[in-house]
Amino acid sequence: QVQLVESGGGLVQAGGSLRLSCAASGRMFSYYNMAWFRQAPGKEREFVAAISANDDSTYYADSVKGRFTISRDNAKNPVYLQMNSLKPEDTAVYSCAANLASRRLGIRDTDYDYWGQGTQVTVSS
């Protein structure tokens, strides 16, 4: 079992930056693939970015490619999502997710077994 807690959300103007963090409880954090998803009001949850357990693979949604960067520090635990050049359409609740490294590094929410509560990101125009 792993428990995930996100932080770093907030209100920012368009063009600004935020860095989200996801801290995982439990041992063997480095055994988990990690991902970020987001859900805007009235919309389905969508994939944002994912990073493999050993940090050798990353995937991004086309909508954030070149603006967002996912990273991890297995020695210190957190997974980060650096978000630059934010747009109003990036406004959503951002959640981190995890699955064991033996599973696929997927882009569907059903690929992941563990979820955080989410953190709100609001981008004003």
CNS distance restraints for C-alpha pairs under 8 A (distance, minus, plus):
assign (resid   1 and name CA) (resid  26 and name CA) 7.12 0.50 0.50
assign (resid   2 and name CA) (resid  24 and name CA) 6.31 0.50 0.50
assign (resid   2 and name CA) (resid  25 and name CA) 5.60 0.50 0.50
assign (resid   2 and name CA) (resid  26 and name CA) 5.53 0.50 0.50
assign (resid   2 and name CA) (resid 114 and name CA) 6.81 0.50 0.50
assign (resid   3 and name CA) (resid  24 and name CA) 5.48 0.50 0.50
assign (resid   3 and name CA) (resid  25 and name CA) 5.15 0.50 0.50
assign (resid   3 and name CA) (resid  26 and name CA) 7.21 0.50 0.50
assign (resid   3 and name CA) (resid 114 and name CA) 7.07 0.50 0.50
assign (resid   3 and name CA) (resid 115 and name CA) 7.37 0.50 0.50
assign (resid   3 and name CA) (resid 116 and name CA) 6.98 0.50 0.50
assign (resid   4 and name CA) (resid  22 and name CA) 6.34 0.50 0.50
assign (resid   4 and name CA) (resid  23 and name CA) 5.66 0.50 0.50
assign (resid   4 and name CA) (resid  24 and name CA) 4.57 0.50 0.50
assign (resid   4 and name CA) (resid  25 and name CA) 6.55 0.50 0.50
assign (resid   4 and name CA) (resid  96 and name CA) 7.12 0.50 0.50
assign (resid   4 and name CA) (resid  97 and name CA) 7.46 0.50 0.50
assign (resid   4 and name CA) (resid 114 and name CA) 7.42 0.50 0.50
assign (resid   4 and name CA) (resid 115 and name CA) 6.18 0.50 0.50
assign (resid   4 and name CA) (resid 116 and name CA) 4.57 0.50 0.50
assign (resid   4 and name CA) (resid 117 and name CA) 7.69 0.50 0.50
assign (resid   5 and name CA) (resid  22 and name CA) 5.45 0.50 0.50
assign (resid   5 and name CA) (resid  23 and name CA) 5.27 0.50 0.50
assign (resid   5 and name CA) (resid  24 and name CA) 6.52 0.50 0.50
assign (resid   5 and name CA) (resid  96 and name CA) 7.94 0.50 0.50
assign (resid   5 and name CA) (resid 116 and name CA) 5.28 0.50 0.50
assign (resid   5 and name CA) (resid 117 and name CA) 6.73 0.50 0.50
assign (resid   5 and name CA) (resid 118 and name CA) 7.60 0.50 0.50
assign (resid   6 and name CA) (resid  20 and name CA) 6.98 0.50 0.50
assign (resid   6 and name CA) (resid  21 and name CA) 5.53 0.50 0.50
assign (resid   6 and name CA) (resid  22 and name CA) 4.36 0.50 0.50
assign (resid   6 and name CA) (resid  23 and name CA) 6.45 0.50 0.50
assign (resid   6 and name CA) (resid  95 and name CA) 6.95 0.50 0.50
assign (resid   6 and name CA) (resid  96 and name CA) 6.89 0.50 0.50
assign (resid   6 and name CA) (resid 116 and name CA) 6.43 0.50 0.50
assign (resid   6 and name CA) (resid 117 and name CA) 7.15 0.50 0.50
assign (resid   6 and name CA) (resid 118 and name CA) 5.97 0.50 0.50
assign (resid   6 and name CA) (resid 119 and name CA) 6.05 0.50 0.50
assign (resid   7 and name CA) (resid  20 and name CA) 5.76 0.50 0.50
assign (resid   7 and name CA) (resid  21 and name CA) 5.25 0.50 0.50
assign (resid   7 and name CA) (resid  22 and name CA) 6.50 0.50 0.50
assign (resid   7 and name CA) (resid 119 and name CA) 6.19 0.50 0.50
assign (resid   8 and name CA) (resid  18 and name CA) 7.08 0.50 0.50
assign (resid   8 and name CA) (resid  19 and name CA) 5.95 0.50 0.50
assign (resid   8 and name CA) (resid  20 and name CA) 4.52 0.50 0.50
assign (resid   8 and name CA) (resid  21 and name CA) 6.12 0.50 0.50
assign (resid   8 and name CA) (resid 119 and name CA) 7.30 0.50 0.50
assign (resid   9 and name CA) (resid  18 and name CA) 7.12 0.50 0.50
assign (resid   9 and name CA) (resid  19 and name CA) 7.57 0.50 0.50
assign (resid   9 and name CA) (resid  20 and name CA) 6.22 0.50 0.50
assign (resid   9 and name CA) (resid 119 and name CA) 5.36 0.50 0.50
assign (resid   9 and name CA) (resid 120 and name CA) 5.27 0.50 0.50
assign (resid   9 and name CA) (resid 121 and name CA) 4.94 0.50 0.50
assign (resid   9 and name CA) (resid 122 and name CA) 7.95 0.50 0.50
assign (resid  10 and name CA) (resid  18 and name CA) 7.93 0.50 0.50
assign (resid  10 and name CA) (resid 119 and name CA) 7.98 0.50 0.50
assign (resid  10 and name CA) (resid 120 and name CA) 6.15 0.50 0.50
assign (resid  10 and name CA) (resid 121 and name CA) 5.04 0.50 0.50
assign (resid  10 and name CA) (resid 122 and name CA) 6.12 0.50 0.50
assign (resid  11 and name CA) (resid 121 and name CA) 6.16 0.50 0.50
assign (resid  11 and name CA) (resid 122 and name CA) 4.74 0.50 0.50
assign (resid  11 and name CA) (resid 123 and name CA) 5.90 0.50 0.50
assign (resid  11 and name CA) (resid 124 and name CA) 7.33 0.50 0.50
assign (resid  12 and name CA) (resid  16 and name CA) 6.08 0.50 0.50
assign (resid  12 and name CA) (resid  17 and name CA) 7.23 0.50 0.50
assign (resid  12 and name CA) (resid  18 and name CA) 7.67 0.50 0.50
assign (resid  12 and name CA) (resid 121 and name CA) 7.91 0.50 0.50
assign (resid  12 and name CA) (resid 122 and name CA) 6.34 0.50 0.50
assign (resid  12 and name CA) (resid 123 and name CA) 5.03 0.50 0.50
assign (resid  12 and name CA) (resid 124 and name CA) 6.28 0.50 0.50
assign (resid  13 and name CA) (resid  86 and name CA) 7.64 0.50 0.50
assign (resid  13 and name CA) (resid 123 and name CA) 5.36 0.50 0.50
assign (resid  13 and name CA) (resid 124 and name CA) 4.77 0.50 0.50
assign (resid  13 and name CA) (resid 125 and name CA) 6.18 0.50 0.50
assign (resid  14 and name CA) (resid  85 and name CA) 6.95 0.50 0.50
assign (resid  14 and name CA) (resid  86 and name CA) 5.31 0.50 0.50
assign (resid  14 and name CA) (resid  87 and name CA) 5.02 0.50 0.50
assign (resid  14 and name CA) (resid  88 and name CA) 6.25 0.50 0.50
assign (resid  14 and name CA) (resid 123 and name CA) 5.69 0.50 0.50
assign (resid  14 and name CA) (resid 124 and name CA) 5.68 0.50 0.50
assign (resid  14 and name CA) (resid 125 and name CA) 5.33 0.50 0.50
assign (resid  15 and name CA) (resid  84 and name CA) 7.07 0.50 0.50
assign (resid  15 and name CA) (resid  85 and name CA) 4.18 0.50 0.50
assign (resid  15 and name CA) (resid  86 and name CA) 4.89 0.50 0.50
assign (resid  15 and name CA) (resid  87 and name CA) 6.39 0.50 0.50
assign (resid  16 and name CA) (resid  84 and name CA) 6.17 0.50 0.50
assign (resid  16 and name CA) (resid  85 and name CA) 5.49 0.50 0.50
assign (resid  16 and name CA) (resid  86 and name CA) 5.53 0.50 0.50
assign (resid  17 and name CA) (resid  82 and name CA) 7.50 0.50 0.50
assign (resid  17 and name CA) (resid  83 and name CA) 5.40 0.50 0.50
assign (resid  17 and name CA) (resid  84 and name CA) 4.41 0.50 0.50
assign (resid  17 and name CA) (resid  85 and name CA) 6.22 0.50 0.50
assign (resid  17 and name CA) (resid  86 and name CA) 6.18 0.50 0.50
assign (resid  18 and name CA) (resid  82 and name CA) 6.20 0.50 0.50
assign (resid  18 and name CA) (resid  83 and name CA) 5.25 0.50 0.50
assign (resid  18 and name CA) (resid  84 and name CA) 6.75 0.50 0.50
assign (resid  19 and name CA) (resid  80 and name CA) 6.71 0.50 0.50
assign (resid  19 and name CA) (resid  81 and name CA) 5.58 0.50 0.50
assign (resid  19 and name CA) (resid  82 and name CA) 4.41 0.50 0.50
assign (resid  19 and name CA) (resid  83 and name CA) 5.90 0.50 0.50
assign (resid  20 and name CA) (resid  80 and name CA) 5.53 0.50 0.50
assign (resid  20 and name CA) (resid  81 and name CA) 4.99 0.50 0.50
assign (resid  20 and name CA) (resid  82 and name CA) 6.42 0.50 0.50
assign (resid  20 and name CA) (resid  83 and name CA) 7.88 0.50 0.50
assign (resid  21 and name CA) (resid  78 and name CA) 6.12 0.50 0.50
assign (resid  21 and name CA) (resid  79 and name CA) 5.70 0.50 0.50
assign (resid  21 and name CA) (resid  80 and name CA) 4.58 0.50 0.50
assign (resid  21 and name CA) (resid  81 and name CA) 6.50 0.50 0.50
assign (resid  22 and name CA) (resid  78 and name CA) 5.27 0.50 0.50
assign (resid  22 and name CA) (resid  79 and name CA) 5.11 0.50 0.50
assign (resid  22 and name CA) (resid  80 and name CA) 6.36 0.50 0.50
assign (resid  22 and name CA) (resid  96 and name CA) 6.39 0.50 0.50
assign (resid  23 and name CA) (resid  77 and name CA) 6.25 0.50 0.50
assign (resid  23 and name CA) (resid  78 and name CA) 4.61 0.50 0.50
assign (resid  23 and name CA) (resid  79 and name CA) 6.71 0.50 0.50
assign (resid  24 and name CA) (resid  29 and name CA) 6.88 0.50 0.50
assign (resid  24 and name CA) (resid  77 and name CA) 6.62 0.50 0.50
assign (resid  24 and name CA) (resid  78 and name CA) 6.79 0.50 0.50
assign (resid  25 and name CA) (resid  29 and name CA) 7.89 0.50 0.50
assign (resid  28 and name CA) (resid  32 and name CA) 7.74 0.50 0.50
assign (resid  29 and name CA) (resid  74 and name CA) 6.73 0.50 0.50
assign (resid  29 and name CA) (resid  77 and name CA) 6.48 0.50 0.50
assign (resid  30 and name CA) (resid  53 and name CA) 5.47 0.50 0.50
assign (resid  30 and name CA) (resid  54 and name CA) 6.72 0.50 0.50
assign (resid  30 and name CA) (resid  74 and name CA) 5.45 0.50 0.50
assign (resid  30 and name CA) (resid  77 and name CA) 7.93 0.50 0.50
assign (resid  31 and name CA) (resid  53 and name CA) 5.52 0.50 0.50
assign (resid  31 and name CA) (resid  54 and name CA) 7.71 0.50 0.50
assign (resid  31 and name CA) (resid 100 and name CA) 6.02 0.50 0.50
assign (resid  31 and name CA) (resid 101 and name CA) 5.50 0.50 0.50
assign (resid  32 and name CA) (resid  52 and name CA) 7.33 0.50 0.50
assign (resid  32 and name CA) (resid  53 and name CA) 4.91 0.50 0.50
assign (resid  32 and name CA) (resid  98 and name CA) 6.00 0.50 0.50
assign (resid  32 and name CA) (resid  99 and name CA) 5.35 0.50 0.50
assign (resid  32 and name CA) (resid 100 and name CA) 4.44 0.50 0.50
assign (resid  32 and name CA) (resid 101 and name CA) 4.88 0.50 0.50
assign (resid  33 and name CA) (resid  50 and name CA) 7.45 0.50 0.50
assign (resid  33 and name CA) (resid  51 and name CA) 6.00 0.50 0.50
assign (resid  33 and name CA) (resid  52 and name CA) 4.55 0.50 0.50
assign (resid  33 and name CA) (resid  53 and name CA) 4.39 0.50 0.50
assign (resid  33 and name CA) (resid  98 and name CA) 5.55 0.50 0.50
assign (resid  33 and name CA) (resid  99 and name CA) 5.37 0.50 0.50
assign (resid  33 and name CA) (resid 100 and name CA) 5.98 0.50 0.50
assign (resid  33 and name CA) (resid 101 and name CA) 5.28 0.50 0.50
assign (resid  33 and name CA) (resid 105 and name CA) 6.39 0.50 0.50
assign (resid  34 and name CA) (resid  50 and name CA) 5.68 0.50 0.50
assign (resid  34 and name CA) (resid  51 and name CA) 5.43 0.50 0.50
assign (resid  34 and name CA) (resid  52 and name CA) 6.47 0.50 0.50
assign (resid  34 and name CA) (resid  53 and name CA) 7.05 0.50 0.50
assign (resid  34 and name CA) (resid  79 and name CA) 7.42 0.50 0.50
assign (resid  34 and name CA) (resid  96 and name CA) 7.08 0.50 0.50
assign (resid  34 and name CA) (resid  97 and name CA) 5.69 0.50 0.50
assign (resid  34 and name CA) (resid  98 and name CA) 4.56 0.50 0.50
assign (resid  34 and name CA) (resid  99 and name CA) 6.75 0.50 0.50
assign (resid  35 and name CA) (resid  47 and name CA) 7.98 0.50 0.50
assign (resid  35 and name CA) (resid  48 and name CA) 7.50 0.50 0.50
assign (resid  35 and name CA) (resid  49 and name CA) 5.56 0.50 0.50
assign (resid  35 and name CA) (resid  50 and name CA) 3.96 0.50 0.50
assign (resid  35 and name CA) (resid  51 and name CA) 6.20 0.50 0.50
assign (resid  35 and name CA) (resid  96 and name CA) 5.57 0.50 0.50
assign (resid  35 and name CA) (resid  97 and name CA) 5.13 0.50 0.50
assign (resid  35 and name CA) (resid  98 and name CA) 6.33 0.50 0.50
assign (resid  36 and name CA) (resid  47 and name CA) 6.55 0.50 0.50
assign (resid  36 and name CA) (resid  48 and name CA) 5.39 0.50 0.50
assign (resid  36 and name CA) (resid  49 and name CA) 5.27 0.50 0.50
assign (resid  36 and name CA) (resid  50 and name CA) 6.27 0.50 0.50
assign (resid  36 and name CA) (resid  81 and name CA) 7.73 0.50 0.50
assign (resid  36 and name CA) (resid  94 and name CA) 6.77 0.50 0.50
assign (resid  36 and name CA) (resid  95 and name CA) 5.66 0.50 0.50
assign (resid  36 and name CA) (resid  96 and name CA) 4.45 0.50 0.50
assign (resid  36 and name CA) (resid  97 and name CA) 6.18 0.50 0.50
assign (resid  37 and name CA) (resid  45 and name CA) 6.59 0.50 0.50
assign (resid  37 and name CA) (resid  46 and name CA) 5.50 0.50 0.50
assign (resid  37 and name CA) (resid  47 and name CA) 4.50 0.50 0.50
assign (resid  37 and name CA) (resid  48 and name CA) 5.00 0.50 0.50
assign (resid  37 and name CA) (resid  49 and name CA) 7.09 0.50 0.50
assign (resid  37 and name CA) (resid  94 and name CA) 5.74 0.50 0.50
assign (resid  37 and name CA) (resid  95 and name CA) 5.32 0.50 0.50
assign (resid  37 and name CA) (resid  96 and name CA) 6.28 0.50 0.50
assign (resid  37 and name CA) (resid  97 and name CA) 7.57 0.50 0.50
assign (resid  37 and name CA) (resid 109 and name CA) 7.74 0.50 0.50
assign (resid  38 and name CA) (resid  45 and name CA) 5.50 0.50 0.50
assign (resid  38 and name CA) (resid  46 and name CA) 5.43 0.50 0.50
assign (resid  38 and name CA) (resid  47 and name CA) 6.57 0.50 0.50
assign (resid  38 and name CA) (resid  48 and name CA) 6.71 0.50 0.50
assign (resid  38 and name CA) (resid  92 and name CA) 5.80 0.50 0.50
assign (resid  38 and name CA) (resid  93 and name CA) 5.40 0.50 0.50
assign (resid  38 and name CA) (resid  94 and name CA) 4.28 0.50 0.50
assign (resid  38 and name CA) (resid  95 and name CA) 6.00 0.50 0.50
assign (resid  39 and name CA) (resid  43 and name CA) 6.31 0.50 0.50
assign (resid  39 and name CA) (resid  44 and name CA) 5.99 0.50 0.50
assign (resid  39 and name CA) (resid  45 and name CA) 4.29 0.50 0.50
assign (resid  39 and name CA) (resid  46 and name CA) 6.22 0.50 0.50
assign (resid  39 and name CA) (resid  92 and name CA) 5.16 0.50 0.50
assign (resid  39 and name CA) (resid  93 and name CA) 5.31 0.50 0.50
assign (resid  39 and name CA) (resid  94 and name CA) 6.64 0.50 0.50
assign (resid  40 and name CA) (resid  44 and name CA) 7.28 0.50 0.50
assign (resid  40 and name CA) (resid  45 and name CA) 7.32 0.50 0.50
assign (resid  40 and name CA) (resid  91 and name CA) 6.44 0.50 0.50
assign (resid  40 and name CA) (resid  92 and name CA) 4.18 0.50 0.50
assign (resid  40 and name CA) (resid  93 and name CA) 6.34 0.50 0.50
assign (resid  41 and name CA) (resid  92 and name CA) 7.07 0.50 0.50
assign (resid  45 and name CA) (resid 109 and name CA) 7.82 0.50 0.50
assign (resid  46 and name CA) (resid 108 and name CA) 7.90 0.50 0.50
assign (resid  46 and name CA) (resid 109 and name CA) 7.80 0.50 0.50
assign (resid  47 and name CA) (resid  60 and name CA) 7.92 0.50 0.50
assign (resid  47 and name CA) (resid  61 and name CA) 6.39 0.50 0.50
assign (resid  47 and name CA) (resid 107 and name CA) 5.66 0.50 0.50
assign (resid  47 and name CA) (resid 108 and name CA) 6.68 0.50 0.50
assign (resid  47 and name CA) (resid 109 and name CA) 7.32 0.50 0.50
assign (resid  48 and name CA) (resid  60 and name CA) 5.82 0.50 0.50
assign (resid  48 and name CA) (resid  61 and name CA) 5.14 0.50 0.50
assign (resid  48 and name CA) (resid  64 and name CA) 6.99 0.50 0.50
assign (resid  49 and name CA) (resid  58 and name CA) 7.18 0.50 0.50
assign (resid  49 and name CA) (resid  59 and name CA) 5.41 0.50 0.50
assign (resid  49 and name CA) (resid  60 and name CA) 4.34 0.50 0.50
assign (resid  49 and name CA) (resid  61 and name CA) 6.23 0.50 0.50
assign (resid  49 and name CA) (resid  69 and name CA) 7.90 0.50 0.50
assign (resid  49 and name CA) (resid  70 and name CA) 6.49 0.50 0.50
assign (resid  49 and name CA) (resid 107 and name CA) 7.77 0.50 0.50
assign (resid  50 and name CA) (resid  58 and name CA) 5.47 0.50 0.50
assign (resid  50 and name CA) (resid  59 and name CA) 5.18 0.50 0.50
assign (resid  50 and name CA) (resid  60 and name CA) 6.66 0.50 0.50
assign (resid  50 and name CA) (resid  70 and name CA) 6.91 0.50 0.50
assign (resid  50 and name CA) (resid 105 and name CA) 7.00 0.50 0.50
assign (resid  50 and name CA) (resid 106 and name CA) 7.55 0.50 0.50
assign (resid  50 and name CA) (resid 107 and name CA) 7.41 0.50 0.50
assign (resid  51 and name CA) (resid  55 and name CA) 6.14 0.50 0.50
assign (resid  51 and name CA) (resid  56 and name CA) 7.63 0.50 0.50
assign (resid  51 and name CA) (resid  57 and name CA) 5.70 0.50 0.50
assign (resid  51 and name CA) (resid  58 and name CA) 4.43 0.50 0.50
assign (resid  51 and name CA) (resid  59 and name CA) 6.66 0.50 0.50
assign (resid  51 and name CA) (resid  70 and name CA) 6.77 0.50 0.50
assign (resid  51 and name CA) (resid  71 and name CA) 7.06 0.50 0.50
assign (resid  51 and name CA) (resid  72 and name CA) 7.84 0.50 0.50
assign (resid  51 and name CA) (resid 105 and name CA) 7.34 0.50 0.50
assign (resid  52 and name CA) (resid  56 and name CA) 6.22 0.50 0.50
assign (resid  52 and name CA) (resid  57 and name CA) 5.29 0.50 0.50
assign (resid  52 and name CA) (resid  58 and name CA) 6.49 0.50 0.50
assign (resid  52 and name CA) (resid 101 and name CA) 7.10 0.50 0.50
assign (resid  52 and name CA) (resid 105 and name CA) 6.34 0.50 0.50
assign (resid  53 and name CA) (resid 101 and name CA) 5.66 0.50 0.50
assign (resid  55 and name CA) (resid  71 and name CA) 7.74 0.50 0.50
assign (resid  55 and name CA) (resid  72 and name CA) 7.08 0.50 0.50
assign (resid  58 and name CA) (resid  70 and name CA) 7.44 0.50 0.50
assign (resid  60 and name CA) (resid  64 and name CA) 6.64 0.50 0.50
assign (resid  60 and name CA) (resid  65 and name CA) 5.70 0.50 0.50
assign (resid  61 and name CA) (resid  65 and name CA) 6.15 0.50 0.50
assign (resid  64 and name CA) (resid  68 and name CA) 5.57 0.50 0.50
assign (resid  67 and name CA) (resid  83 and name CA) 6.14 0.50 0.50
assign (resid  67 and name CA) (resid  84 and name CA) 5.15 0.50 0.50
assign (resid  67 and name CA) (resid  85 and name CA) 6.12 0.50 0.50
assign (resid  67 and name CA) (resid  86 and name CA) 7.73 0.50 0.50
assign (resid  68 and name CA) (resid  81 and name CA) 6.67 0.50 0.50
assign (resid  68 and name CA) (resid  82 and name CA) 5.45 0.50 0.50
assign (resid  68 and name CA) (resid  83 and name CA) 4.47 0.50 0.50
assign (resid  68 and name CA) (resid  84 and name CA) 6.02 0.50 0.50
assign (resid  69 and name CA) (resid  80 and name CA) 7.91 0.50 0.50
assign (resid  69 and name CA) (resid  81 and name CA) 5.63 0.50 0.50
assign (resid  69 and name CA) (resid  82 and name CA) 5.06 0.50 0.50
assign (resid  69 and name CA) (resid  83 and name CA) 6.66 0.50 0.50
assign (resid  70 and name CA) (resid  79 and name CA) 7.26 0.50 0.50
assign (resid  70 and name CA) (resid  80 and name CA) 5.62 0.50 0.50
assign (resid  70 and name CA) (resid  81 and name CA) 4.59 0.50 0.50
assign (resid  70 and name CA) (resid  82 and name CA) 6.41 0.50 0.50
assign (resid  71 and name CA) (resid  79 and name CA) 5.80 0.50 0.50
assign (resid  71 and name CA) (resid  80 and name CA) 5.24 0.50 0.50
assign (resid  71 and name CA) (resid  81 and name CA) 6.63 0.50 0.50
assign (resid  72 and name CA) (resid  77 and name CA) 7.30 0.50 0.50
assign (resid  72 and name CA) (resid  78 and name CA) 6.06 0.50 0.50
assign (resid  72 and name CA) (resid  79 and name CA) 4.34 0.50 0.50
assign (resid  72 and name CA) (resid  80 and name CA) 6.05 0.50 0.50
assign (resid  73 and name CA) (resid  77 and name CA) 5.69 0.50 0.50
assign (resid  73 and name CA) (resid  78 and name CA) 6.12 0.50 0.50
assign (resid  73 and name CA) (resid  79 and name CA) 6.67 0.50 0.50
assign (resid  74 and name CA) (resid  78 and name CA) 7.32 0.50 0.50
assign (resid  86 and name CA) (resid  90 and name CA) 6.49 0.50 0.50
assign (resid  86 and name CA) (resid 123 and name CA) 6.76 0.50 0.50
assign (resid  87 and name CA) (resid  91 and name CA) 7.60 0.50 0.50
assign (resid  87 and name CA) (resid 123 and name CA) 6.14 0.50 0.50
assign (resid  87 and name CA) (resid 124 and name CA) 7.80 0.50 0.50
assign (resid  87 and name CA) (resid 125 and name CA) 7.55 0.50 0.50
assign (resid  88 and name CA) (resid 122 and name CA) 7.34 0.50 0.50
assign (resid  88 and name CA) (resid 123 and name CA) 4.68 0.50 0.50
assign (resid  88 and name CA) (resid 124 and name CA) 5.69 0.50 0.50
assign (resid  88 and name CA) (resid 125 and name CA) 5.96 0.50 0.50
assign (resid  89 and name CA) (resid 123 and name CA) 7.57 0.50 0.50
assign (resid  90 and name CA) (resid 121 and name CA) 7.61 0.50 0.50
assign (resid  90 and name CA) (resid 122 and name CA) 7.47 0.50 0.50
assign (resid  90 and name CA) (resid 123 and name CA) 6.70 0.50 0.50
assign (resid  91 and name CA) (resid 120 and name CA) 7.81 0.50 0.50
assign (resid  91 and name CA) (resid 121 and name CA) 5.40 0.50 0.50
assign (resid  91 and name CA) (resid 122 and name CA) 4.58 0.50 0.50
assign (resid  91 and name CA) (resid 123 and name CA) 5.45 0.50 0.50
assign (resid  92 and name CA) (resid 120 and name CA) 6.07 0.50 0.50
assign (resid  92 and name CA) (resid 121 and name CA) 5.53 0.50 0.50
assign (resid  92 and name CA) (resid 122 and name CA) 6.62 0.50 0.50
assign (resid  93 and name CA) (resid 118 and name CA) 5.81 0.50 0.50
assign (resid  93 and name CA) (resid 119 and name CA) 5.38 0.50 0.50
assign (resid  93 and name CA) (resid 120 and name CA) 4.38 0.50 0.50
assign (resid  93 and name CA) (resid 121 and name CA) 6.02 0.50 0.50
assign (resid  94 and name CA) (resid 118 and name CA) 5.22 0.50 0.50
assign (resid  94 and name CA) (resid 119 and name CA) 5.32 0.50 0.50
assign (resid  94 and name CA) (resid 120 and name CA) 6.24 0.50 0.50
assign (resid  94 and name CA) (resid 121 and name CA) 6.97 0.50 0.50
assign (resid  95 and name CA) (resid 115 and name CA) 6.93 0.50 0.50
assign (resid  95 and name CA) (resid 116 and name CA) 5.74 0.50 0.50
assign (resid  95 and name CA) (resid 117 and name CA) 6.48 0.50 0.50
assign (resid  95 and name CA) (resid 118 and name CA) 4.20 0.50 0.50
assign (resid  95 and name CA) (resid 119 and name CA) 6.53 0.50 0.50
assign (resid  96 and name CA) (resid 115 and name CA) 5.95 0.50 0.50
assign (resid  96 and name CA) (resid 116 and name CA) 5.61 0.50 0.50
assign (resid  96 and name CA) (resid 118 and name CA) 7.07 0.50 0.50
assign (resid  97 and name CA) (resid 112 and name CA) 6.08 0.50 0.50
assign (resid  97 and name CA) (resid 113 and name CA) 7.22 0.50 0.50
assign (resid  97 and name CA) (resid 114 and name CA) 5.41 0.50 0.50
assign (resid  97 and name CA) (resid 115 and name CA) 4.50 0.50 0.50
assign (resid  97 and name CA) (resid 116 and name CA) 6.49 0.50 0.50
assign (resid  98 and name CA) (resid 112 and name CA) 5.48 0.50 0.50
assign (resid  98 and name CA) (resid 113 and name CA) 6.13 0.50 0.50
assign (resid  98 and name CA) (resid 114 and name CA) 5.11 0.50 0.50
assign (resid  98 and name CA) (resid 115 and name CA) 6.66 0.50 0.50
assign (resid  99 and name CA) (resid 103 and name CA) 6.67 0.50 0.50
assign (resid  99 and name CA) (resid 111 and name CA) 7.35 0.50 0.50
assign (resid  99 and name CA) (resid 112 and name CA) 4.96 0.50 0.50
assign (resid  99 and name CA) (resid 113 and name CA) 5.41 0.50 0.50
assign (resid  99 and name CA) (resid 114 and name CA) 6.52 0.50 0.50
assign (resid 101 and name CA) (resid 105 and name CA) 7.71 0.50 0.50
assign (resid 103 and name CA) (resid 111 and name CA) 7.81 0.50 0.50
assign (resid 104 and name CA) (resid 111 and name CA) 7.02 0.50 0.50
assign (resid 105 and name CA) (resid 111 and name CA) 7.59 0.50 0.50
assign (resid 106 and name CA) (resid 111 and name CA) 5.62 0.50 0.50
assign (resid 106 and name CA) (resid 112 and name CA) 7.86 0.50 0.50
assign (resid 107 and name CA) (resid 111 and name CA) 7.11 0.50 0.50
assign (resid 108 and name CA) (resid 112 and name CA) 7.69 0.50 0.50
